[in-house]
Amino acid sequence: MNDMTVPREEREAKLEGMGCKRKRVEDVRFTQGKGNYVDDIKLKDMVFGDFVRSPYPHARVKSIDTSAAEALPGVLAVLTAETLKTVNLAWMPTLAGDVQMVLADGKVLFQNQEVAFVIAEDRYIAADAVDLVEVEYEELPVLVDPFKAMEPDAPVLREDLEGKTEGAHGARKHHNHIFEWTVGDSEATDLAFSKAEVTVKELFSYHRCHPCPLETCACVASMDKIKGELTLWGTFQAPHVVRTVASLLSTIPEHKIRVISPDIGGGFGNKVGVYPGYVCSIVGSIVLGRPVKWVEDRIENLSATAFARDYHMTTELAATAEGKITGLRCHVLADHGGFDACADPSKWPAGFFNIITGSYDIPTAHVAVDGVYTNKAPGGVAYRCSFRVTEAVYAMERAIDVLARKLNMDPAELRLKNFIRPEQFPYPSALGWEYDSGDYETAMRKAMETVDYAGLRAEQAEKRAAFERGETRELMGIGVSFFTEIVGAGPTRNCDILGIGMFDSCEIRIHPTGAAIARMGTISQGQGHQTTYAQILATELGIPADMIDIEEGDTDTAPYGLGTYGSRSTPVAGAATAMAARKIKAKAQMIAAHMLEVHEDDLEWDVDGFRVKGLPEKTASMKEICWAAYNNVPPNMEPGLEAVSYYDPPNMTYPFGAYICVMDIDVDTGAHKVRRFYALDDCGTRINPMIIEGQVHGGLTEGYAIAMGQEIAYDDMGNVTTASLMDFFLPTAVETPFWETDWTVTPSPHHPIGAKGVGESPNVGSVPCFSNAVNDAFAHLGVTHIQMPHDNWRIWRECKRLGLTG
């Protein structure tokens, strides 16, 4: 029986295409311990590298004595900056247009900076040899406070930039200044504020935090001196970009470099950039002719790899007495650490921070961002967000709540009053973006109705009265946040990394039996790509998802892509997948027409094949077409079914969501309890609802950690005080709240399948929601803003300041 005689619903179910709660195919190997991580890689004659790191955050390196380490049996080499200078690799370019020391060259700029690289027969000998390297330091004044970075007597950090008045992004105003980036209409914004009936101004600091992925950064470099070929395995979120950078640094021709990203235990932006461990492993393998493995430990990961956030945002809103926002003004002080190594698209030194107008119809705005150097680790990664969007959303959502208090207006009602309306889309924002689609009021009202928002506010009023009467020691806070994210970087006209446009790619090859393989330019770190990409192809091509294999992470087989971060997978690579599939489908239609002896325009698609219009019994299933592609194609047509697509998106995509948190706080201990957390996300077309829910749960958990305690903290001497999991907050199942998820669907009009991306959204929306809940608990006591993170100690300290503690 022809497959196409089966009822349509049965055929659609068999495909397990878009919208299906298909189980993750990756989980079979992970749950059985069969994953293949970098530290699982074992090569013949492999040796191991480890770093000598600086105990000082700012010091001059007077001398390095490697003789004792080199004399230790089993030690093969000790690399220093002087070694790397002989091959012109002492410094490396950063993604932000700066340069960074690979190994300390003359001085160190942050605690645990890499000073020397020891290579030994095993990792234990390497660790012993690290302790034998004698480094003489001369301590220098330490700068950890970004607000003091541009004071006249601030210590000079980057001596290599002495006398340079221009940086990668324009003029420098001070020896510790990196850039000033401005966007918007300052004159129109000033005018809006001068006419405003109500204004608010507040400093919102989004503290330095860290992605802390399950697997730390690692690599294995193997140089074949006979063939002149370098193979590099590593925890890379963008393997093709790493290959290009490795070629530029080493001068090895790019076609002689193979970069492989095996299974990666979480990325969250931490594994986008190039780290000294990668460069030193490559140099070590070239020198020794043996594979070199480097794996960092947790303290190294937390203290020396790329941080996130550290944005200090003085935010102002202008409004009418009725609550209509008329203008926004924001100045940001961005702490970039010792080197500007932010993982942002080249033309955007402050990322996409100009999404700060958020979900609101604000007629005029102006933003200025000053980047500064400090004695902290470099970085600035998009920790489960799209290039500083989280910081922007946090500033806007806190500012909305501050304005609501001043107006004596409910925070949710103030948001509803200022939302962009559905008929305004595509919406040009005051700071230059064109939002694709949205129905914000519907989402907000659905959230409010689901949680009985009016009932919660009534309960809160009763509880506040009970607190005043001394009948309870708990305060109740209701946090509301509504966010619009910008993902899918991005159009090459304005987004690139090191000059390479941020397109992405898919190559599909279909075999005669109807099985298929698709190779992608992205790389999964847990997002479920093997599952969801196959579902897109199943719907587009009418081939069951379990007949489609997805391959990523090998630059020798995958088409060039810009990798996975900032929710690029579905908006960019997912679009490339659909477009490549449609190329195949167009050829399949011509083959079907030849098979059925009709013109191709006489055919229509029906789930898993073509039918002749008006003759529904005359069909060609996709399985039959695949076989015919190799033995019965039209005259002058090449056999086979293959296609490749490099998708350069016409615009970003703009997912959004409405989050509500109910929290109780004990004033005597500062302890909090999240009683309810409701998260409604709109990511356009939903490919796999089960995977979406899992991604939202993960992002909410990370957002909870950030808001309620997770921090990379420094003391006044520049020592990292949270460099182990004893001090760095990672919530377990005990602390993690119960998550209640929901959705609306507003497809993107310009995306091939209408999808917008969702992986970053819960982190973006949850952090201000938690913070708003904490601040809302104290709002009736005259508190305007309590800085994050809201750990028990900080909350208790605020209670004590207010005289609330027993």
C-alpha positions in Angstrom: 0.0 0.0 0.0 1.3 3.5 -0.8 2.2 5.3 2.4 0.2 8.3 1.3 -3.0 6.4 1.6 -2.6 6.4 5.3 -4.7 9.1 7.1 -3.0 12.5 7.3 -2.9 12.6 11.1 -1.2 9.2 11.3 1.5 10.3 8.8 2.1 13.5 10.6 2.5 11.6 13.9 4.9 9.2 12.3 7.2 12.1 11.2 7.6 13.5 14.7 8.0 16.9 13.2 7.5 20.4 14.6 5.2 20.7 17.5 5.8 17.1 18.6 7.0 16.3 22.1 9.8 14.1 20.8 12.1 12.7 23.3 15.7 13.9 23.2 17.7 11.5 21.2 21.0 12.7 22.8 19.9 11.5 26.2 20.5 7.8 25.4 24.3 8.2 25.4 24.3 10.8 28.2 22.2 8.8 30.7 24.3 5.7 30.0 27.6 7.5 30.6 28.6 7.2 26.9 29.1 10.9 26.3 32.5 11.9 24.7 33.9 15.0 26.4 37.3 16.6 25.9 38.8 14.9 29.0 37.7 11.5 27.6 40.0 12.0 24.6 43.1 9.9 24.9 45.8 10.0 22.2 49.1 8.1 21.8 52.0 9.9 23.4 49.7 12.6 24.8 51.1 14.9 27.4 49.5 17.4 29.8 49.7 21.2 30.4 49.1 23.2 33.5 49.5 26.9 34.4 51.6 28.8 36.8 49.1 31.6 37.9 49.7 34.9 39.6 48.6 35.2 43.3 48.5 39.0 42.8 45.9 41.0 40.9 48.4 43.7 39.8 52.1 43.2 39.9 55.2 43.6 37.8 56.9 40.3 36.9 60.5 40.8 37.9 61.8 37.4 36.9 60.7 33.8 36.2 63.0 30.9 37.1 61.9 27.7 35.5 65.1 25.7 36.1 63.8 23.6 39.1 60.6 22.8 37.2 62.5 21.8 34.1 64.7 19.5 36.1 61.8 17.5 37.5 61.7 14.1 35.8 58.7 14.0 33.4 58.7 17.7 32.6 59.1 18.3 28.9 58.9 22.1 28.6 58.0 25.3 30.4 56.6 28.1 28.3 56.7 31.8 29.2 56.0 35.0 27.4 59.6 35.1 26.3 59.1 31.7 24.7 56.0 32.8 22.9 57.7 35.9 21.6 60.0 33.8 19.5 56.9 32.6 17.5 55.0 36.0 17.8 52.4 34.5 20.1 52.9 36.4 23.3 49.7 38.4 22.7 46.5 37.4 21.0 43.6 39.4 19.6 40.3 39.4 21.4 36.8 39.3 19.9 36.3 42.9 21.0 39.3 44.3 19.0 41.7 44.5 22.0 44.8 42.3 22.5 45.4 40.1 25.5 48.5 38.5 27.0 48.7 34.8 26.4 51.2 34.5 29.3 52.2 37.4 31.6 54.4 39.8 29.6 56.1 42.2 32.1 53.1 42.4 34.5 49.9 40.7 35.6 46.5 42.4 35.6 44.3 40.0 37.6 44.5 37.3 40.2 45.2 33.9 38.7 46.4 35.3 35.4 48.4 32.8 33.4 52.2 33.3 33.9 53.8 30.2 32.6 52.7 26.9 31.0 54.2 23.6 32.2 54.0 20.5 29.9 54.7 17.1 31.5 54.2 13.4 30.9 51.2 13.4 33.2 49.0 16.0 34.9 50.3 15.2 38.4 53.9 15.9 37.4 52.7 19.1 35.7 51.0 20.2 38.9 54.1 19.4 40.9 56.2 21.4 38.4 53.9 24.4 38.6 54.9 24.7 42.3 58.6 24.6 41.4 58.5 27.7 39.0 59.8 30.6 41.0 58.3 34.0 40.0 59.5 37.3 41.6 56.7 39.9 41.7 56.6 43.6 42.6 53.2 44.4 43.8 51.4 47.4 42.2 48.4 49.4 43.3 45.1 47.5 42.8 42.0 48.8 41.1 38.8 46.8 41.5 36.2 49.6 41.7 35.1 50.6 38.2 33.9 54.0 39.6 37.5 54.8 40.5 38.9 53.6 37.2 39.0 57.0 35.5 40.1 59.1 38.5 43.2 61.2 37.8 45.4 59.3 40.2 44.1 55.8 39.2 46.9 53.3 38.6 47.8 52.7 35.0 46.8 49.2 34.1 47.5 48.7 30.4 51.0 50.0 29.9 51.0 48.6 26.4 48.4 51.2 25.5 50.4 54.1 26.9 49.9 57.2 24.7 47.1 55.7 22.6 44.2 58.0 22.4 42.2 55.8 20.1 40.9 52.3 20.7 39.1 49.8 18.6 35.8 51.7 19.1 36.9 55.3 19.1 38.5 57.9 21.4 39.8 57.0 24.8 39.3 59.5 27.6 41.7 58.1 30.2 44.5 55.6 30.5 42.0 53.1 31.9 39.2 54.0 29.4 38.4 51.5 26.7 35.5 53.1 24.7 32.5 55.3 24.9 29.5 54.1 22.9 26.4 56.2 22.5 23.1 55.6 20.7 19.9 57.6 20.4 18.9 61.3 20.2 20.4 63.1 23.2 18.7 66.5 22.4 15.3 65.0 22.0 15.7 63.0 25.1 16.8 66.0 27.1 13.8 67.9 25.9 11.5 65.1 27.0 12.9 65.2 30.4 12.7 69.0 30.6 8.9 68.7 29.8 8.2 65.6 32.0 5.7 65.8 34.8 7.4 62.9 36.6 11.0 61.6 36.5 12.9 58.9 38.3 16.6 58.2 38.4 18.4 55.2 40.0 21.6 53.3 39.8 21.0 49.6 39.0 24.2 47.5 39.4 24.1 44.1 37.7 26.9 42.4 39.6 29.7 40.3 38.1 28.7 36.6 37.8 29.9 33.6 35.9 28.3 30.9 33.8 30.0 28.1 35.7 29.3 25.3 33.2 29.2 21.7 34.3 32.4 21.0 32.3 35.3 23.5 32.6 37.2 24.7 29.6 39.6 22.2 28.0 41.4 21.3 24.8 43.7 18.8 23.1 46.1 20.0 20.4 47.8 17.5 18.1 50.2 18.7 15.5 51.2 16.2 12.7 54.6 17.6 11.6 54.8 15.2 8.6 51.5 16.4 7.1 51.7 19.9 8.6 48.2 19.4 10.0 46.9 20.6 13.4 43.9 18.9 15.0 42.3 20.7 17.9 39.6 19.2 20.2 38.0 21.5 22.6 35.1 23.0 24.5 34.3 25.4 21.7 30.9 27.1 21.2 32.2 28.3 17.8 34.6 25.8 16.3 34.9 27.4 12.9 35.8 30.8 14.5 38.4 29.0 16.7 39.9 27.5 13.5 40.1 30.9 11.9 41.7 32.5 14.9 44.1 29.5 15.3 45.2 30.0 11.7 45.7 33.7 12.1 47.8 33.2 15.3 49.8 30.2 14.1 50.1 31.0 10.4 49.1 27.4 9.7 46.9 27.5 6.6 43.3 27.2 7.6 42.7 24.1 5.5 45.4 22.4 7.5 43.6 22.9 10.8 40.8 20.7 12.0 38.7 21.8 15.0 36.4 19.3 16.7 33.9 20.1 19.4 32.8 16.8 21.0 30.1 16.7 23.7 30.2 19.9 25.7 29.0 20.0 29.3 27.3 23.4 29.2 28.5 26.6 27.6 26.3 29.5 28.4 28.7 31.9 26.6 31.8 30.8 28.7 33.2 28.8 25.8 32.9 31.3 23.0 36.2 33.0 23.2 39.8 31.9 22.8 41.7 31.2 26.0 45.5 31.1 26.7 45.2 27.4 27.4 44.2 26.8 23.8 47.1 28.8 22.4 49.7 27.2 24.8 48.5 23.7 24.0 48.9 24.4 20.2 52.4 25.9 20.7 53.4 23.0 23.0 52.2 20.4 20.4 54.0 22.2 17.6 57.3 22.3 19.6 57.1 18.8 21.0 55.4 17.0 18.1 53.1 15.3 20.7 49.4 15.9 21.6 49.0 18.3 24.5 45.9 18.3 26.7 44.9 21.2 29.0 41.9 21.0 31.4 41.3 23.7 33.9 40.0 23.1 37.4 37.0 24.8 38.9 38.9 27.5 40.7 40.6 28.4 37.4 37.3 28.5 35.6 35.6 30.7 38.1 38.5 33.1 38.6 40.2 33.4 35.2 37.8 32.5 32.4 35.3 35.0 31.0 32.9 36.6 33.5 29.4 38.0 32.7 27.6 41.2 33.5 29.4 43.8 35.8 27.3 46.6 34.4 26.4 49.7 36.5 23.5 51.4 34.9 22.2 54.9 36.0 18.8 54.8 34.5 16.2 57.6 34.2 12.6 57.6 33.0 10.5 60.6 32.1 6.7 60.2 32.2 3.4 62.0 32.4 1.4 62.1 35.7 -0.9 59.4 34.2 2.1 57.1 33.7 2.9 57.4 29.9 6.6 57.1 29.5 8.0 59.9 27.3 11.7 59.4 27.5 14.6 57.2 28.7 18.2 58.0 29.5 20.9 55.6 30.7 24.6 55.8 31.4 26.5 52.6 31.9 29.8 52.0 33.5 31.0 48.7 32.1 33.8 46.9 34.0 35.7 44.8 31.4 38.5 43.6 33.6 42.2 43.6 32.6 41.5 43.1 28.8 38.5 43.9 26.7 37.6 40.3 25.7 33.9 40.7 25.5 32.2 38.2 23.2 30.1 40.7 21.3 29.7 41.2 17.6 32.5 43.4 16.3 30.5 46.6 15.7 28.8 46.5 19.1 31.1 47.2 22.0 28.2 47.2 24.4 26.4 44.4 22.7 22.7 44.8 22.1 22.3 47.0 25.2 20.2 49.4 23.1 17.3 47.0 23.5 16.8 48.7 26.8 13.6 50.4 25.7 12.2 46.9 26.0 8.5 46.1 25.4 7.5 49.8 25.7 6.5 52.4 23.2 9.0 55.0 24.3 9.3 57.9 21.8 12.9 59.0 22.5 15.9 57.6 24.3 19.6 58.0 24.7 22.2 55.6 26.0 25.9 56.1 26.7 28.3 53.3 27.8 31.8 53.7 29.1 34.0 50.7 29.2 36.9 50.7 31.7 39.8 48.4 32.6 40.1 47.1 36.2 42.2 44.4 37.9 39.7 41.6 37.3 39.5 38.7 34.9 38.6 39.8 31.3 35.5 38.7 29.5 32.0 39.9 29.3 30.2 36.9 27.9 26.5 36.6 27.1 25.8 34.3 30.0 22.6 32.7 28.7 21.5 35.9 27.1 22.1 37.7 23.8 24.9 40.2 24.2 24.1 42.4 27.2 20.3 42.0 26.7 20.0 40.7 30.3 21.6 43.9 31.7 19.3 46.1 29.6 16.2 44.3 30.6 17.1 44.4 34.2 17.7 48.1 34.1 14.4 48.7 32.3 12.3 46.4 34.4 13.6 47.8 37.7 13.1 51.3 36.4 9.5 50.6 35.6 8.9 49.4 39.1 10.6 52.5 40.6 8.4 54.7 38.4 5.3 52.8 39.4 6.1 53.4 43.1 6.5 57.1 42.5 3.3 57.3 40.6 1.5 55.1 43.2 0.5 52.9 40.3 0.4 49.1 40.1 3.6 47.9 38.3 1.6 45.5 36.0 -0.9 48.3 35.1 2.0 50.7 34.3 3.4 48.1 31.9 0.1 47.6 30.2 -0.3 51.3 29.8 3.1 51.6 27.9 3.2 48.4 25.8 3.8 48.5 22.1 0.5 47.6 20.6 0.1 44.7 18.1 -0.9 47.0 15.2 2.4 48.9 15.6 4.5 45.9 14.4 7.0 45.9 12.7 7.9 48.4 15.4 10.9 50.8 15.0 12.4 51.4 18.5 13.8 54.7 19.5 17.3 53.1 19.7 17.3 51.6 16.2 15.8 48.1 16.3 12.9 46.9 14.2 10.8 44.5 16.3 9.3 41.7 14.2 6.0 40.8 16.0 4.4 40.8 19.3 1.1 40.7 21.3 2.3 41.9 24.7 -1.0 42.8 26.3 -2.4 39.4 25.6 0.6 37.7 27.2 0.5 40.0 30.3 -3.2 39.6 30.9 -3.0 35.8 30.5 -0.2 35.8 33.1 -2.2 38.0 35.5 -5.4 36.0 35.2 -3.5 32.7 35.6 -1.9 33.7 38.9 -5.0 35.7 40.1 -2.9 38.8 40.3 -5.7 40.9 41.9 -6.1 38.3 44.6 -2.3 38.3 45.3 -2.3 42.0 45.7 -5.3 41.8 48.1 -3.4 39.1 50.1 -0.3 41.2 50.2 -2.3 44.2 51.6 -3.7 41.9 54.3 -0.2 40.5 55.1 1.3 44.0 55.4 -1.5 45.0 57.8 -0.8 41.8 59.8 2.9 42.6 59.9 2.2 46.1 61.2 0.1 44.5 64.0 3.0 42.1 64.8 1.1 39.0 63.8 3.7 37.8 61.3 7.4 38.3 60.7 7.2 37.8 57.0 7.0 40.3 54.2 5.3 39.3 50.9 6.7 40.5 47.6 5.1 40.2 44.1 7.6 40.6 41.3 6.5 41.3 37.7 8.7 41.5 34.7 8.0 41.7 31.0 10.8 41.4 28.6 11.5 41.6 24.9 14.7 39.9 23.9 16.7 40.3 20.7 18.3 37.1 19.4 19.4 35.5 16.2 22.6 37.5 15.6 22.6 38.2 12.9 22.4 40.1 9.7 25.9 40.4 8.3 25.2 44.1 7.4 25.6 44.9 11.1 26.9 41.8 12.9 30.2 40.0 12.5 33.0 38.4 14.6 36.5 39.4 13.5 35.0 40.5 10.2 33.2 37.2 9.5 29.4 37.8 9.0 27.2 36.0 11.5 25.3 33.8 9.1 24.8 30.1 9.8 24.6 27.0 7.7 23.2 23.6 7.0 24.2 21.0 4.5 21.7 18.1 3.8 22.4 14.8 2.0 19.5 12.4 1.5 20.3 8.7 0.7 18.4 6.5 -1.8 16.5 4.8 1.0 15.1 8.1 2.4 17.5 8.4 5.3 19.2 11.7 5.6 22.1 13.4 7.3 22.3 17.2 8.0 25.5 18.9 9.0 25.3 22.2 10.9 27.6 25.1 11.6 26.4 25.2 15.2 27.4 23.1 18.2 25.1 21.9 21.0 26.0 22.3 24.6 22.8 20.6 25.9 20.1 22.4 23.8 18.9 19.2 22.1 20.0 20.1 18.5 20.0 16.5 17.3 16.4 16.3 18.3 15.0 19.6 17.2 16.9 20.1 13.9 15.6 16.7 12.8 12.1 17.8 13.6 12.4 20.9 11.4 13.6 18.6 8.6 10.9 16.1 9.2 8.2 18.7 8.7 9.9 20.3 5.7 10.8 17.1 3.9 8.3 14.5 5.0 11.0 12.2 6.3 10.6 10.7 9.8 12.8 12.5 12.3 14.3 9.1 13.4 15.6 8.7 9.8 17.6 12.0 10.0 21.0 12.3 11.7 22.4 15.6 12.8 26.1 16.3 12.9 27.9 19.3 14.4 31.2 20.4 15.7 33.7 19.1 13.1 35.1 21.8 10.8 36.3 19.1 8.4 32.7 18.0 7.6 30.4 20.9 8.8 29.8 23.9 6.6 31.2 27.2 8.0 29.1 28.6 10.8 29.4 31.1 13.6 28.4 28.7 16.4 25.9 28.5 19.2 25.4 31.3 21.7 22.9 34.1 22.2 19.9 31.9 21.1 21.3 31.7 17.5 20.4 28.1 17.0 16.8 28.2 15.9 16.6 31.8 14.6 19.7 31.4 12.3 20.7 27.8 12.0 17.1 26.6 12.2 16.3 28.9 9.3 19.3 27.6 7.4 17.9 24.1 8.0 14.5 25.0 6.6 16.0 26.8 3.6 18.3 23.9 2.7 15.3 21.6 3.0 13.2 23.7 0.7 16.0 23.6 -2.0 15.7 19.8 -1.8 12.0 19.9 -1.8 12.0 22.0 -5.0 14.1 19.4 -6.7 12.0 16.6 -5.3 8.9 18.2 -6.8 10.5 18.2 -10.3 11.4 14.5 -9.8 7.9 13.7 -8.6 6.4 15.5 -11.7 8.7 13.4 -13.9 7.6 10.2 -12.1 3.9 11.1 -12.3 4.1 12.5 -15.9 2.6 15.9 -15.0 3.9 19.4 -14.8 5.4 20.3 -11.5 2.9 23.1 -11.0 0.2 20.4 -11.0 1.5 19.0 -7.8 0.7 20.0 -4.2 2.6 19.0 -1.0 0.8 16.7 1.5 2.7 15.9 4.7 5.2 13.4 3.2 5.0 13.6 -0.5 3.2 15.2 -3.5 -0.3 14.7 -4.9 -1.6 15.7 -8.3 -4.1 18.5 -7.8 -7.6 17.1 -8.5 -6.3 13.5 -8.6 -5.6 12.8 -4.9 -5.0 9.1 -5.6 -2.1 9.9 -7.9 0.9 10.4 -5.5 4.6 10.2 -5.0 5.8 9.8 -1.5 9.1 11.3 -0.4 10.5 7.9 0.2 9.7 7.0 -3.5 11.2 10.3 -4.7 14.4 9.7 -2.8 14.9 6.3 -4.5 14.0 7.9 -7.9 16.6 10.7 -7.3 19.3 8.1 -7.9 17.8 6.2 -10.9 14.9 8.2 -12.5 15.5 11.9 -12.7 14.3 14.2 -15.5 16.5 14.6 -18.5 19.6 16.9 -17.9 19.1 16.8 -14.1 21.9 15.7 -11.8 21.1 12.7 -9.7 20.9 12.8 -6.0 19.2 15.0 -3.3 21.7 17.3 -1.6 21.6 21.0 -0.7 23.5 23.6 1.4 22.2 26.8 2.7 24.1 29.7 4.3 21.4 31.8 5.9 22.0 35.5 6.5 18.9 36.7 8.5 17.2 39.9 7.3 16.6 40.9 10.9 16.9 39.7 14.4 14.0 37.9 16.1 12.3 39.2 19.2 10.9 36.7 21.6 9.1 38.0 24.7 7.6 36.9 27.9 5.6 37.8 31.1 6.9 36.5 34.4 5.4 36.8 37.9 7.1 35.8 41.2 5.5 35.5 44.6 8.1 35.6 47.4 7.9 35.6 51.2 10.8 37.0 53.3 11.6 36.4 56.9 12.8 39.7 58.4 14.6 38.1 61.3 16.9 35.9 59.1 16.7 37.4 55.7 15.7 34.0 54.3 13.3 34.0 51.4 10.9 31.5 50.0 9.7 31.5 46.4 6.0 30.5 46.8 5.2 30.7 43.1 7.0 31.5 39.9 5.0 31.7 36.7 6.8 32.1 33.3 5.0 32.8 30.1 7.2 32.8 27.0 6.4 33.6 23.4 9.1 32.2 21.1 7.0 32.1 17.9 6.6 28.7 16.4 7.3 26.0 19.0 9.4 23.1 17.6 9.4 20.8 20.6 7.3 21.8 23.6 9.1 19.4 25.9 12.6 20.8 25.0 11.3 24.3 25.4 10.0 23.5 28.9 13.4 22.0 29.8 15.3 25.0 28.5 13.0 27.4 30.4 13.5 25.4 33.6 17.2 25.6 33.2 17.3 29.3 32.4 15.0 30.1 35.3 17.2 28.2 37.7 20.3 30.1 36.5 18.3 33.4 36.8 17.3 32.4 40.3 21.0 31.8 41.2 22.1 35.1 39.8 19.4 37.2 41.5 19.5 35.5 44.9 23.2 35.0 45.5 25.5 34.1 42.6 28.4 36.5 42.4 32.1 36.7 41.5 33.2 39.0 44.3 36.5 40.7 44.9 37.9 42.2 48.1 39.6 45.6 48.1 43.0 43.9 47.4 41.7 42.2 44.2 41.4 38.7 45.7 38.6 36.6 44.3 36.5 35.6 47.3 34.1 33.3 45.5 36.4 31.1 43.4 35.1 27.8 44.6 31.7 26.1 44.8 31.9 26.5 48.6 31.3 30.2 48.1 29.8 30.5 44.6 26.1 29.8 44.7 24.8 27.0 42.5 21.3 26.1 43.5 20.5 22.4 44.0 17.2 20.7 43.8 16.7 21.7 47.4 16.9 25.5 46.7 15.4 25.5 43.3 11.7 26.7 43.2 8.9 24.9 41.4 8.5 26.4 37.9 5.2 27.0 36.3 5.5 27.5 32.5 3.0 28.8 29.9 3.1 30.3 26.4 1.5 32.3 23.7 2.5 32.0 20.0 3.3 35.0 17.9 5.3 33.8 14.8 8.1 35.9 13.4 7.0 37.1 10.0 10.4 37.0 8.4 11.7 33.7 9.7 11.2 30.7 7.4 9.3 28.7 10.1 8.2 31.6 12.3 10.5 30.6 15.2 12.2 33.2 17.5 14.4 31.2 19.9 13.8 30.6 23.6 17.0 29.3 25.3 18.1 32.6 26.7 14.7 34.1 27.5 14.2 32.6 31.0 17.5 34.0 32.3 16.7 37.4 30.8 13.2 37.7 32.2 13.6 35.9 35.6 16.4 38.0 37.1 14.4 41.3 37.2 11.4 39.4 38.3 13.1 38.0 41.4 14.7 41.4 42.1 11.3 43.1 41.7 9.8 40.6 44.1 12.4 41.4 46.8 12.1 45.1 46.3 8.3 44.9 46.2 8.3 43.3 49.6 9.9 46.4 51.1 8.2 49.0 48.8 5.6 50.0 51.4 8.5 50.9 53.8 9.9 53.5 51.5 12.6 51.4 49.9 13.4 52.4 46.3 16.0 49.9 45.3 18.1 47.1 46.9 21.1 46.0 44.9 21.6 42.4 43.8 22.5 39.7 44.6 19.7 39.2 47.1 21.3 36.6 49.4 20.0 36.1 52.9 22.8 38.3 54.4 22.1 41.3 52.2 18.3 41.0 52.8 18.8 40.7 56.5 21.1 43.7 56.5 18.4 45.7 54.8 15.9 44.5 57.4 18.3 45.6 60.1 18.7 49.1 58.5 15.0 49.5 58.5 14.7 48.4 62.1 12.6 45.3 61.3 14.8 42.6 62.9 13.9 41.2 66.3 
